[in-house]
Amino acid sequence: MPRMKIYEHYSLKALNTFGLEVQARYFCSLPTLGGLKTVMLWRREHPDLPVLFLGGGSNMLFIADFPGMVVQVRLAERKVIAEDQHYVYVRAGAGENWHEFVRWTLGQGYAGLENLSLIPGTVGAAPMQNIGAYGVELKDHFYELDALDWRTAELRKFSLDDCAFAYRDSHFKSVEPGRWLIATVTFRLPKQPVWKTNYAGVSESLAGKVLDALSISDAIMTLRQSKLPDPAILGNAGSFFKNPLVTVEAFAAIKAKFPDCPAWTQESLVKLSAGWLIDQCGWKGKRVGDAGTYAQHALVLVNHGQASGVEIWQLAQAIIASVQDKFGVCLEPEPQVIGK
Ligand SMILES: Cc1cc2nc3c(=O)[nH]c(=O)nc-3n(C[C@H](O)[C@H](O)[C@H](O)COP(=O)(O)OP(=O)(O)OC[C@H]3O[C@@H](n4cnc5c(N)ncnc54)[C@H](O)[C@@H]3O)c2cc1C
């Protein structure tokens, strides 16, 4: 097998949705798992340099050039691998575009992933933070994944339990970050789906329409397009902060001072709306140079054109500090901040 081409000083501007002008010291694109041999050989010559797996670059903020090897994962596959009385099992390669994969499953008549339509990025990155939207999370339809420890070439299957999925979190994000290259993900899609349309705005946009997976997907696409900036036009990484979880006591103290504070109970904790907290601090639509928050959604940090990653990160720090000051709540960034 021919060695994959390794590029040097490679621009990542088109490969991160903030549109930041950053470079990878080394870069290669991985269409098959066999290509990892090239990365391992490179690693032997550069044992001290880091490796970063890249999907669509829609959940990353680069605040510096990357000093090591960026590996763009392009493994392709879409396949029904099994079926039983209740479920269809569908496997996808990590490099598949997430939204195209979702629409493909719906087109084959397999429901389940419709609420996750139009989330940018790849299939392989989706388990990283257990992507979620409109009342559904990846974990709800996940079966298993294959991942490779790129240092030893050990290939391992991870079950639902192994992945330790939680709100915008997983084993791969917080327990062993950077160790596993996710190669394929298998979903278990129900033959008798239960529609989830009670999320704000969804049932309204479906009024008068035939209720099926494709109409739900269409409605969610329309809603997302009306609420979120298109990264091709305005650089962003979607929600920049997680919705914070606080104790019941902490919430009672916040509620006493801010009676309108929206909240949802989550097991023994209370989930707050990060967007609302940021909005209350006066950040919605604010701009500092070319870094800013989106005018319609304070939770989305945007690059108006020439902002650097450092400027966006400084804005994020200022937002974190003011929410901490006003509410005593610590916001946590959702994207991976690279170069911190
Ligand atoms: C407009 C917009 C809207 C969004 N809406 C949502 C939303 O509703 N819900 C939601 O959950 N997210 C949302 N996101 C965030 C983002 O789309 C998701 O997190 C997505 O899964 C990231 O995919 P990616 O391929 O772009 O990942 P990248 O940004 O390339 O990578 C993200 C992380 O995954 C790692 N990674 C990538 N591929 C692999 C692999 N094959 N193996 C191992 N590690 C890997 C990277 O190293 C990095 O740590 C949104 C982003 C944007 C720009």
The ligand as an ORCA input file, in Angstrom:
! r2SCAN-3c Opt
* xyz 0 1
  C     -23.903     25.530     13.441
  C     -23.560     24.415     14.396
  C     -24.558     23.761     15.075
  C     -24.258     22.711     15.950
  N     -25.282     22.091     16.589
  C     -25.028     21.068     17.444
  C     -26.104     20.394     18.100
  O     -27.283     20.696     17.906
  N     -25.783     19.400     18.966
  C     -24.505     19.023     19.194
  O     -24.282     18.093     19.991
  N     -23.460     19.633     18.577
  C     -23.699     20.648     17.710
  N     -22.648     21.283     17.067
  C     -21.272     20.876     17.358
  C     -20.679     19.868     16.321
  O     -21.361     19.931     15.101
  C     -20.711     18.439     16.819
  O     -20.037     18.325     18.046
  C     -20.085     17.445     15.815
  O     -20.257     16.113     16.250
  C     -18.601     17.704     15.579
  O     -18.211     16.933     14.464
  P     -16.877     17.226     13.669
  O     -16.674     16.105     12.720
  O     -16.935     18.582     13.080
  O     -15.815     17.164     14.843
  P     -14.444     17.951     14.991
  O     -14.743     19.367     15.360
  O     -13.569     17.723     13.822
  O     -13.841     17.212     16.253
  C     -14.481     17.309     17.517
  C     -13.724     16.400     18.492
  O     -13.825     15.046     18.074
  C     -12.523     14.486     17.832
  N     -12.672     13.589     16.686
  C     -13.172     13.890     15.464
  N     -13.229     12.768     14.705
  C     -12.771     11.746     15.469
  C     -12.593     10.346     15.267
  N     -12.944      9.737     14.126
  N     -12.064      9.607     16.273
  C     -11.730     10.188     17.445
  N     -11.868     11.500     17.698
  C     -12.405     12.271     16.733
  C     -11.621     15.669     17.575
  O     -10.282     15.379     17.868
  C     -12.227     16.686     18.545
  O     -11.802     16.410     19.861
  C     -22.922     22.331     16.174
  C     -21.882     23.001     15.464
  C     -22.211     24.023     14.580
  C     -21.109     24.708     13.816
*
